[in-house]
Amino acid sequence: MNVSSLQQPKYRISKNLFSFFLTAILGASVNFVSQIGYRQFFEFGTSVFLGYLTASIVSFIPTKRFAFSAGKTGNTGREAVKFFIIAFIALAVQVGVSKFTLAFVANPLFPDLTEFWREKGSHVVGMGLSFLANYFGHKLLTFRSTGMYDKIRSRPAKQDENQF
């Protein structure tokens, strides 16, 4: 019997998403609060970038252990590299969407709100889309064995054999 062809129960998928959502709350809280602090010293886009970077560093271990139950895989270094590649892609989504929302939605449609609230609203929109990019990236790549690492690792050894 081929186990890989069995359907995963739907509750397992929703449990993973819920667990990821809970760990994302930690990251989102760090992101949201630290961005406010960074905004005191940097322009909006840079403060969003730094807030996201801070949150990514803080949330790696909780995401690994709780959201994807990958605490004992023995691949923490490899997973960290993949985690930060996905995080970088989601960072581009967050910064881009936040700046776009501020420029083309918040500023034109809500000019009576203070700059702080227009920026925070735009930041939250960017965080929401970044959450989706993170979840699917980590689910499909970071905490799943794709075999890519082993293929890359074995490749130089084969090339060295051909040289002799």
N, CA, C and O of each residue as an XYZ file, in Angstrom:
656
protein
N       0.845     -1.180      0.000
C       0.000      0.000      0.000
C       0.890      1.242      0.000
O       1.789      1.365      0.832
N       0.644      2.138     -0.911
C       1.415      3.368     -1.028
C       0.827      4.405     -0.073
O      -0.276      4.906     -0.295
N       1.559      4.722      0.976
C       1.079      5.644      2.005
C       0.969      7.068      1.477
O       0.105      7.820      1.929
N       1.810      7.453      0.543
C       1.802      8.833      0.041
C       0.539      9.150     -0.736
O       0.203     10.321     -0.912
N      -0.176      8.121     -1.209
C      -1.385      8.379     -1.969
C      -2.611      8.564     -1.087
O      -3.676      8.938     -1.580
N      -2.476      8.305      0.224
C      -3.599      8.484      1.134
C      -3.900      9.959      1.329
O      -2.994     10.789      1.398
N      -5.168     10.270      1.415
C      -5.600     11.646      1.647
C      -5.342     12.027      3.103
O      -5.624     11.247      4.013
N      -4.810     13.218      3.317
C      -4.653     13.732      4.677
C      -6.018     14.211      5.160
O      -6.751     14.840      4.397
N      -6.373     13.924      6.417
C      -7.650     14.427      6.939
C      -7.678     15.950      6.901
O      -6.663     16.614      7.113
N      -8.871     16.489      6.624
C      -8.998     17.945      6.515
C      -8.659     18.655      7.814
O      -8.144     19.772      7.794
N      -8.950     18.003      8.969
C      -8.654     18.660     10.236
C      -7.164     18.886     10.405
O      -6.768     19.832     11.085
N      -6.317     18.043      9.805
C      -4.861     18.192      9.906
C      -4.411     19.475      9.217
O      -3.556     20.194      9.734
N      -4.984     19.761      8.055
C      -4.642     20.978      7.324
C      -5.070     22.203      8.127
O      -4.299     23.150      8.278
N      -6.296     22.185      8.641
C      -6.761     23.342      9.400
C      -6.002     23.476     10.717
O      -5.806     24.592     11.198
N      -5.565     22.349     11.317
C      -4.765     22.420     12.540
C      -3.418     23.073     12.248
O      -2.956     23.905     13.030
N      -2.777     22.707     11.127
C      -1.516     23.337     10.737
C      -1.688     24.829     10.507
O      -0.871     25.632     10.958
N      -2.744     25.198      9.810
C      -2.990     26.610      9.532
C      -3.251     27.365     10.823
O      -2.752     28.476     11.003
N      -4.033     26.770     11.734
C      -4.319     27.420     13.010
C      -3.052     27.567     13.850
O      -2.821     28.619     14.446
N      -2.230     26.517     13.900
C      -0.963     26.580     14.645
C      -0.050     27.642     14.049
O       0.590     28.399     14.778
N       0.007     27.696     12.713
C       0.821     28.717     12.066
C       0.270     30.099     12.386
O       1.034     31.036     12.618
N      -1.055     30.229     12.400
C      -1.678     31.512     12.717
C      -1.282     31.969     14.124
O      -0.988     33.145     14.335
N      -1.273     31.035     15.089
C      -0.890     31.397     16.460
C       0.568     31.852     16.543
O       0.878     32.826     17.229
N       1.463     31.145     15.843
C       2.863     31.592     15.855
C       3.017     32.882     15.057
O       3.892     33.697     15.348
N       2.170     33.062     14.057
C       2.211     34.306     13.281
C       1.769     35.504     14.112
O       2.216     36.626     13.876
N       0.891     35.266     15.083
C       0.472     36.356     15.978
C       1.685     36.891     16.730
O       1.832     38.102     16.893
N       2.561     35.988     17.190
C       3.803     36.418     17.841
C       4.623     37.278     16.878
O       5.037     38.385     17.224
N       4.853     36.765     15.671
C       5.637     37.506     14.691
C       4.984     38.824     14.311
O       5.658     39.848     14.192
N       3.670     38.795     14.123
C       2.955     40.018     13.748
C       3.028     41.060     14.860
O       3.165     42.253     14.591
N       2.936     40.610     16.102
C       3.025     41.548     17.237
C       4.402     42.197     17.296
O       4.523     43.408     17.481
N       5.439     41.374     17.137
C       6.801     41.911     17.131
C       6.979     42.863     15.949
O       7.546     43.946     16.094
N       6.494     42.455     14.789
C       6.585     43.270     13.579
C       5.890     44.613     13.786
O       6.473     45.668     13.538
N       4.639     44.563     14.244
C       3.818     45.761     14.398
C       4.433     46.747     15.384
O       4.557     47.936     15.089
N       4.819     46.243     16.559
C       5.342     47.111     17.614
C       6.740     47.635     17.261
O       7.028     48.817     17.443
N       7.601     46.750     16.756
C       8.963     47.210     16.448
C       8.971     48.203     15.292
O       9.818     49.096     15.254
N       8.035     48.061     14.342
C       7.960     49.019     13.235
C       7.654     50.414     13.741
O       8.176     51.399     13.217
N       6.814     50.503     14.755
C       6.508     51.818     15.337
C       7.780     52.439     15.912
O       8.037     53.628     15.723
N       8.569     51.635     16.610
C       9.841     52.138     17.155
C      10.819     52.519     16.062
O      11.448     53.575     16.131
N      10.954     51.666     15.046
C      11.869     51.972     13.939
C      11.433     53.219     13.175
O      12.269     53.941     12.632
N      10.120     53.473     13.132
C       9.600     54.619     12.378
C      10.087     55.938     12.972
O      10.114     56.956     12.280
N      10.468     55.927     14.234
C      10.986     57.137     14.863
C      12.316     57.575     14.248
O      12.691     58.745     14.325
N      13.027     56.612     13.632
C      14.365     56.885     13.115
C      14.498     56.716     11.601
O      15.453     57.215     11.005
N      13.549     56.015     10.974
C      13.668     55.702      9.552
C      12.386     56.048      8.816
O      11.339     56.251      9.431
N      12.477     56.113      7.478
C      11.279     56.363      6.681
C      10.398     55.121      6.698
O      10.829     54.058      7.145
N       9.151     55.254      6.207
C       8.143     54.203      6.331
C       8.604     52.858      5.774
O       8.537     51.854      6.483
N       9.062     52.808      4.545
C       9.479     51.542      3.931
C      10.595     50.845      4.693
O      10.563     49.628      4.875
N      11.571     51.607      5.134
C      12.684     51.037      5.899
C      12.212     50.518      7.256
O      12.672     49.472      7.713
N      11.303     51.238      7.896
C      10.798     50.783      9.191
C       9.971     49.502      9.050
O      10.002     48.652      9.940
N       9.234     49.352      7.948
C       8.490     48.119      7.689
C       9.475     46.968      7.476
O       9.279     45.871      7.998
N      10.522     47.222      6.715
C      11.573     46.227      6.458
C      12.209     45.759      7.769
O      12.324     44.557      8.010
N      12.616     46.694      8.605
C      13.279     46.348      9.868
C      12.341     45.634     10.840
O      12.757     44.711     11.540
N      11.084     46.058     10.884
C      10.105     45.373     11.729
C       9.906     43.933     11.292
O       9.820     43.034     12.128
N       9.831     43.712      9.994
C       9.659     42.362      9.464
C      10.883     41.500      9.753
O      10.754     40.340     10.143
N      12.058     42.066      9.562
C      13.298     41.338      9.828
C      13.381     40.930     11.300
O      13.746     39.796     11.608
N      13.053     41.830     12.190
C      13.055     41.533     13.622
C      12.079     40.399     13.936
O      12.414     39.479     14.683
N      10.891     40.464     13.375
C       9.879     39.436     13.616
C      10.309     38.078     13.062
O      10.040     37.048     13.679
N      10.968     38.066     11.918
C      11.421     36.798     11.321
C      12.433     36.104     12.213
O      12.379     34.888     12.392
N      13.344     36.863     12.765
C      14.360     36.287     13.649
C      13.706     35.726     14.908
O      14.047     34.629     15.350
N      12.770     36.473     15.483
C      12.108     36.053     16.715
C      11.215     34.826     16.480
O      11.086     33.989     17.374
N      10.607     34.703     15.313
C       9.591     33.666     15.118
C      10.077     32.371     14.474
O       9.271     31.458     14.299
N      11.353     32.247     14.115
C      11.816     31.020     13.461
C      11.587     29.779     14.330
O      10.955     28.825     13.879
N      12.083     29.778     15.547
C      11.991     28.589     16.408
C      10.531     28.239     16.744
O      10.158     27.071     16.631
N       9.689     29.209     17.153
C       8.283     28.834     17.393
C       7.587     28.282     16.140
O       6.776     27.361     16.235
N       7.899     28.834     14.994
C       7.296     28.332     13.757
C       7.742     26.903     13.492
O       6.929     26.046     13.146
N       9.023     26.651     13.654
C       9.575     25.311     13.435
C       8.957     24.295     14.399
O       8.513     23.227     13.978
N       8.929     24.622     15.662
C       8.493     23.659     16.684
C       6.990     23.469     16.741
O       6.515     22.340     16.861
N       6.232     24.555     16.656
C       4.803     24.457     16.920
C       3.945     24.438     15.666
O       3.007     23.647     15.572
N       4.248     25.292     14.708
C       3.376     25.392     13.536
C       3.522     24.194     12.613
O       2.533     23.709     12.064
N       4.745     23.715     12.439
C       4.959     22.628     11.496
C       5.510     21.372     12.162
O       5.920     20.437     11.474
N       5.524     21.341     13.478
C       5.969     20.167     14.241
C       7.280     19.601     13.700
O       7.419     18.389     13.540
N       8.226     20.470     13.424
C       9.513     20.052     12.869
C      10.632     20.250     13.875
O      11.781     20.467     13.490
N      10.309     20.177     15.157
C      11.280     20.446     16.206
C      12.439     19.479     16.267
O      13.527     19.852     16.704
N      12.231     18.233     15.836
C      13.276     17.222     15.990
C      13.721     16.641     14.649
O      14.050     15.457     14.563
N      13.732     17.455     13.621
C      14.112     16.941     12.305
C      15.613     16.787     12.144
O      16.070     15.995     11.320
N      16.386     17.534     12.923
C      17.837     17.506     12.767
C      18.319     18.326     11.593
O      19.497     18.269     11.239
N      17.432     19.087     10.985
C      17.770     19.889      9.805
C      17.638     21.378     10.074
O      17.309     22.134      9.159
N      17.881     21.817     11.280
C      17.616     23.206     11.652
C      18.385     24.189     10.787
O      17.819     25.200     10.369
N      19.652     23.930     10.505
C      20.436     24.842      9.672
C      19.855     24.975      8.269
O      19.699     26.081      7.751
N      19.542     23.847      7.670
C      18.957     23.835      6.327
C      17.588     24.519      6.327
O      17.266     25.287      5.421
N      16.783     24.226      7.365
C      15.466     24.844      7.473
C      15.578     26.351      7.693
O      14.755     27.114      7.187
N      16.584     26.780      8.438
C      16.776     28.220      8.664
C      17.086     28.930      7.356
O      16.577     30.023      7.109
N      17.916     28.321      6.514
C      18.231     28.931      5.210
C      16.959     29.049      4.383
O      16.675     30.109      3.826
N      16.187     27.958      4.300
C      14.944     27.994      3.531
C      13.941     28.963      4.159
O      13.226     29.668      3.446
N      13.890     28.998      5.498
C      12.980     29.906      6.206
C      13.259     31.352      5.802
O      12.334     32.107      5.501
N      14.532     31.733      5.797
C      14.857     33.126      5.492
C      14.749     33.445      4.003
O      14.563     34.608      3.645
N      14.859     32.458      3.136
C      14.582     32.690      1.707
C      13.099     32.999      1.523
O      12.735     33.959      0.844
N      12.248     32.173      2.135
C      10.800     32.419      2.067
C      10.467     33.740      2.750
O       9.650     34.512      2.247
N      11.095     34.003      3.891
C      10.853     35.252      4.615
C      11.240     36.460      3.768
O      10.569     37.490      3.814
N      12.318     36.339      2.996
C      12.738     37.447      2.131
C      11.697     37.709      1.039
O      11.407     38.861      0.714
N      11.142     36.645      0.481
C      10.091     36.809     -0.535
C       8.857     37.457      0.088
O       8.281     38.385     -0.480
N       8.455     36.958      1.261
C       7.302     37.529      1.951
C       7.584     38.964      2.406
O       6.668     39.783      2.474
N       8.828     39.264      2.711
C       9.222     40.637      3.059
C       8.976     41.567      1.882
O       8.432     42.659      2.050
N       9.378     41.135      0.690
C       9.139     41.953     -0.510
C       7.643     42.180     -0.704
O       7.219     43.274     -1.076
N       6.847     41.143     -0.452
C       5.391     41.280     -0.546
C       4.908     42.312      0.464
O       4.134     43.207      0.125
N       5.372     42.183      1.718
C       4.894     43.093      2.758
C       5.285     44.536      2.494
O       4.439     45.427      2.570
N       6.535     44.779      2.191
C       6.987     46.157      1.962
C       6.295     46.734      0.725
O       5.810     47.865      0.743
N       6.258     45.943     -0.344
C       5.629     46.425     -1.584
C       4.153     46.734     -1.403
O       3.681     47.793     -1.815
N       3.427     45.815     -0.789
C       1.988     46.019     -0.579
C       1.750     47.171      0.391
O       0.839     47.973      0.181
N       2.546     47.265      1.443
C       2.381     48.362      2.411
C       2.587     49.722      1.744
O       1.787     50.639      1.927
N       3.655     49.843      0.976
C       3.937     51.127      0.307
C       2.883     51.435     -0.752
O       2.464     52.583     -0.898
N       2.453     50.405     -1.494
C       1.417     50.593     -2.508
C       0.112     51.037     -1.853
O      -0.529     51.981     -2.314
N      -0.280     50.354     -0.779
C      -1.523     50.685     -0.085
C      -1.477     52.099      0.482
O      -2.466     52.829      0.418
N      -0.337     52.484      1.034
C      -0.198     53.838      1.571
C      -0.340     54.879      0.459
O      -1.070     55.859      0.602
N       0.363     54.653     -0.641
C       0.377     55.646     -1.726
C      -0.931     55.713     -2.507
O      -1.372     56.799     -2.884
N      -1.551     54.564     -2.749
C      -2.685     54.547     -3.672
C      -4.044     54.277     -3.033
O      -5.072     54.377     -3.701
N      -4.056     53.938     -1.753
C      -5.335     53.710     -1.078
C      -5.471     54.634      0.134
O      -6.382     55.460      0.189
N      -4.573     54.493      1.096
C      -4.718     55.222      2.359
C      -4.612     56.738      2.186
O      -5.471     57.481      2.660
N      -3.559     57.194      1.510
C      -3.396     58.645      1.361
C      -4.512     59.287      0.541
O      -5.050     60.309      0.965
N      -4.887     58.730     -0.624
C      -5.956     59.379     -1.394
C      -7.359     59.225     -0.770
O      -8.166     60.151     -0.843
N      -7.649     58.085     -0.171
C      -9.005     57.846      0.323
C      -9.239     58.292      1.759
O     -10.378     58.530      2.160
N      -8.166     58.407      2.533
C      -8.310     58.776      3.943
C      -7.383     59.937      4.320
O      -6.606     59.821      5.268
N      -7.455     61.034      3.602
C      -6.529     62.144      3.896
C      -6.771     62.796      5.256
O      -5.882     63.467      5.782
N      -7.958     62.610      5.833
C      -8.250     63.226      7.129
C      -7.660     62.464      8.310
O      -7.544     63.007      9.408
N      -7.284     61.187      8.080
C      -6.627     60.432      9.146
C      -5.194     60.930      9.313
O      -4.588     61.446      8.374
N      -4.674     60.769     10.504
C      -3.279     61.165     10.714
C      -2.363     60.227      9.923
O      -2.746     59.115      9.560
N      -1.162     60.703      9.672
C      -0.190     59.889      8.943
C       0.061     58.568      9.663
O       0.216     57.532      9.017
N       0.101     58.593     10.982
C       0.327     57.375     11.760
C      -0.707     56.302     11.417
O      -0.333     55.158     11.154
N      -1.993     56.643     11.413
C      -3.048     55.661     11.171
C      -3.080     55.203      9.718
O      -3.384     54.042      9.446
N      -2.773     56.088      8.789
C      -2.693     55.662      7.379
C      -1.546     54.677      7.199
O      -1.690     53.679      6.492
N      -0.410     54.949      7.833
C       0.729     54.038      7.739
C       0.433     52.711      8.432
O       0.763     51.654      7.895
N      -0.181     52.745      9.612
C      -0.468     51.497     10.326
C      -1.477     50.661      9.549
O      -1.321     49.444      9.457
N      -2.500     51.282      8.993
C      -3.472     50.536      8.192
C      -2.818     49.891      6.977
O      -3.102     48.740      6.646
N      -1.949     50.633      6.322
C      -1.230     50.100      5.161
C      -0.305     48.973      5.568
O      -0.173     47.977      4.856
N       0.332     49.130      6.706
C       1.236     48.106      7.225
C       0.462     46.817      7.511
O       0.948     45.731      7.193
N      -0.723     46.914      8.100
C      -1.534     45.737      8.403
C      -1.958     45.015      7.119
O      -1.961     43.785      7.081
N      -2.309     45.751      6.083
C      -2.653     45.125      4.793
C      -1.449     44.352      4.262
O      -1.589     43.215      3.813
N      -0.270     44.965      4.312
C       0.948     44.279      3.873
C       1.237     43.045      4.710
O       1.662     42.019      4.178
N       1.010     43.135      6.022
C       1.230     41.990      6.902
C       0.287     40.835      6.555
O       0.678     39.669      6.620
N      -0.943     41.160      6.190
C      -1.914     40.125      5.848
C      -1.502     39.329      4.617
O      -1.571     38.100      4.618
N      -1.079     40.017      3.581
C      -0.647     39.307      2.367
C       0.677     38.591      2.589
O       0.917     37.530      2.013
N       1.527     39.163      3.414
C       2.782     38.512      3.764
C       2.527     37.220      4.540
O       3.259     36.244      4.373
N       1.501     37.205      5.382
C       1.131     35.994      6.120
C       0.847     34.847      5.159
O       1.313     33.726      5.366
N       0.089     35.125      4.117
C      -0.238     34.080      3.138
C       1.008     33.592      2.408
O       1.186     32.388      2.221
N       1.863     34.511      1.999
C       3.103     34.119      1.316
C       3.973     33.264      2.231
O       4.560     32.278      1.786
N       4.060     33.635      3.496
C       4.841     32.866      4.467
C       4.259     31.474      4.686
O       4.984     30.480      4.631
N       2.971     31.402      4.932
C       2.356     30.110      5.231
C       2.591     29.112      4.101
O       3.075     28.005      4.336
N       2.251     29.501      2.891
C       2.379     28.550      1.788
C       3.842     28.263      1.451
O       4.178     27.140      1.074
N       4.702     29.252      1.581
C       6.126     29.016      1.343
C       6.733     28.064      2.353
O       7.473     27.151      1.984
N       6.426     28.270      3.625
C       6.976     27.395      4.659
C       6.360     25.998      4.595
O       7.049     25.000      4.808
N       5.081     25.935      4.306
C       4.407     24.634      4.220
C       4.956     23.817      3.050
O       5.179     22.613      3.182
N       5.174     24.465      1.915
C       5.579     23.737      0.712
C       7.083     23.558      0.581
O       7.529     22.699     -0.179
N       7.880     24.347      1.303
C       9.320     24.276      1.112
C      10.121     24.151      2.408
O      10.897     23.208      2.563
N       9.947     25.072      3.322
C      10.845     25.172      4.477
C      10.884     23.928      5.344
O      11.956     23.368      5.572
N       9.737     23.490      5.827
C       9.704     22.402      6.796
C       9.245     21.095      6.158
O       8.561     20.280      6.777
N       9.638     20.926      4.920
C       9.306     19.718      4.181
C      10.546     19.269      3.441
O      11.258     20.087      2.858
N      10.802     18.001      3.461
C      11.967     17.487      2.754
C      11.651     17.395      1.269
O      10.782     16.628      0.856
N      12.357     18.176      0.480
C      12.123     18.187     -0.960
C      13.152     17.355     -1.705
O      12.967     17.050     -2.884
N      14.237     16.985     -1.030
C      15.301     16.229     -1.675
C      16.290     17.116     -2.419
O      17.322     16.637     -2.890
N      15.984     18.405     -2.528
C      16.847     19.329     -3.268
C      18.226     19.431     -2.632
O      19.235     19.436     -3.338
N      18.278     19.513     -1.307
C      19.554     19.630     -0.615
C      20.440     18.423     -0.917
O      21.628     18.571     -1.206
N      19.859     17.240     -0.850
C      20.636     16.029     -1.113
C      21.131     15.984     -2.556
O      22.244     15.527     -2.817
N      20.305     16.458     -3.495
C      20.721     16.495     -4.901
C      21.889     17.455     -5.091
O      22.853     17.137     -5.789
N      21.804     18.621     -4.474
C      22.875     19.616     -4.589
C      24.140     19.097     -3.920
O      25.241     19.252     -4.449
N      23.978     18.492     -2.773
C      25.130     17.990     -2.022
C      25.843     16.848     -2.753
O      27.070     16.757     -2.707
N      25.096     15.994     -3.413
C      25.701     14.858     -4.106
C      26.318     15.247     -5.445
O      27.178     14.529     -5.956
N      25.905     16.344     -6.009
C      26.383     16.762     -7.323
C      27.898     17.013     -7.373
O      28.558     16.472     -8.260
N      28.482     17.815     -6.456
C      29.933     18.034     -6.524
C      30.728     16.741     -6.376
O      31.795     16.603     -6.974
N      30.229     15.800     -5.593
C      30.949     14.539     -5.419
C      31.027     13.784     -6.735
O      32.056     13.176     -7.029
N      29.973     13.805     -7.530
C      29.983     13.140     -8.827
C      30.934     13.846     -9.786
O      31.619     13.189    -10.571
N      30.986     15.164     -9.734
C      31.882     15.914    -10.600
C      33.339     15.629    -10.252
O      34.184     15.530    -11.142
N      33.640     15.495     -8.942
C      34.999     15.186     -8.510
C      35.420     13.797     -9.005
O      36.575     13.604     -9.382
N      34.495     12.828     -9.008
C      34.804     11.485     -9.477
C      35.166     11.499    -10.976
O      36.049     10.760    -11.411
N      34.489     12.329    -11.744
C      34.738     12.397    -13.187
C      36.074     13.029    -13.527
O      36.605     12.810    -14.616
N      36.615     13.800    -12.622
C      37.903     14.459    -12.877
C      39.058     13.486    -12.786
O      40.101     13.724    -13.395
N      38.910     12.388    -12.042
C      39.996     11.446    -11.863
C      39.938     10.425    -12.920
O      40.775      9.523    -12.953
